Amino acid sequence: MGVAAAADWWQNAVIYQVYLRSFRDFDGDGVGDLRGVRSQLDYLVDLGVDALWITPFYTSPMADGGYDVADYRDVDPSYGTLADFQELLADAHRRGLRVIVDVVPNHASSQHPWFVEALAESPGGEARGRFHFREGKGEHGELPPNNWPSIFGGPAWTRVIEQDGQPGQWYLHLFTPQQPDLNWENPQVRAEFEDILRFWLDLGVDGFRIDVANGMAKAPGYPDRVEGCLPEDRSLYLDRDDVHDIHRAWRRVLDTYGDDRIAVAEAWVPTHRLALYLRPDELHQAFNFPYIKAGWSERAIRQVIEDSLGGLGASSSWVLSNHDEVRPVTRFGGGASGLRRARAAALLMLALPGSAYIYQGDELGLPEVVDLPDDALQDPKWERSGHTDRGRDGCRVPLPWSGTTAPYGFGPAGSAATWLPQPDEWASLGAQLQAEDQESSLILYRRALQLRRTLNRHGDGFEWLDDKDTPPGQLSFRRGGGFVCTVNFGPHDITMERPGELLLASAPLRLGDNLFVLPADTAAWWQADNEGRGTEQ
Ligand code: GLC
């Protein structure tokens, strides 16, 4: 086997997000690592994904789970070595799995040598020019240069102590103070990142997930935000038109490696702005975050699907969750009904044209862990918000693989406590247990991914199956080759005309010859039969 070069492999790919700290711990220190991922590649092959995206594993003081990079060309010792990464990459490729890595260009770590150098230098020096250093306002420069807030709470500026021991300039950090924003007006920054891309491309990675791909460009002159503007108005420092020059330059780098290396944008922007990142000379993919935000609502989901299929100008990359969002089971109501909806939502997403990202543990139906003790919380949001926002740790709890006691096979027997505590509930959700249970979420995902490979041979065709009899609360659509997906968003069971042969359902259905009952919060996949049943509009 091995990955064959295929220019458009990503258009329909299912890409599995490995949140490295929490995937599998090979060395027993309580933190996931690269050898842990390597040891579970067969699990990913059995699941049926095409590629994995691994969250940052670079040298980092871990002020933000590794999204604070001190060395972009090396591996943090807690995750392994560069050789471990190369072995993982080779093993993945041997199994036909592609590997995408994260790149974090909006900000570096405050321990990055460039920032250390900048602090050691006087105001106005060359090293400071790689970041956003400014004089403060007020008589003694004691006020921040402007009123921009940090996305994690508090001001977006921190004042430094200069070499003479006195407070001096301020630097910009849209996230934590340990994540100084890089100045993308500086040609050294641009050149350095293109070189970093080449470093990983030369090692053989298949692409990049670009962290905060809508960051980087800041309003010239750093003007204040208008007092009273909406909190979500970040137009002075996010999603500015200038950012697209950077993506075009990166695309040129990627293209020199052939046409199968890709980049996917993390950009929390509305669909019509997302389309800009997907222009032919820019990025291949952009996460469809409006889809995450649509919740479990037939109308909202339908709207996002329509906007995306019509308005992106490229194929959509659907996402149900990631390491920053509340797990779907919990987002959709929690408990048995949350799980039911999350299973239905997975079948819906996997039936849509385009690619799909699966966040680790969603295939196990894991809920958000909502009761982590205060002193276990690690997300910087918790501290930065003055303990008002509990942050994102609840979706980052180490995975359960096997066994009935912690660490549930996450690490070897006798390993150190996991970096976040696992709940007792993990005992019944382990991958090994689910692999033997035909009703489990893991088996549902495996079947779906296997079937999806056949569907994708029928291209991108998509049409809603609506008519005057379409009951409210449901969505039905047909893809090429007579494939039909029906979803009931609840709250009532719906009796519908049977579209054909049942392929897969997220919960048991009652089937008659011509009719069937689609229970609340259930999705089903169908193959319309040869007589055309279900294919009439
Ligand atoms: C992205 C990452 C998130 C991180 C932030 C800052 O949104 O997904 O985890 O905290 O960027 O790098």
Residues whose N, C-alpha, C, O or C-beta is under 5 A from the ligand:
A	BS01	GLC	D64 Y67 F175 D211 V212 D324
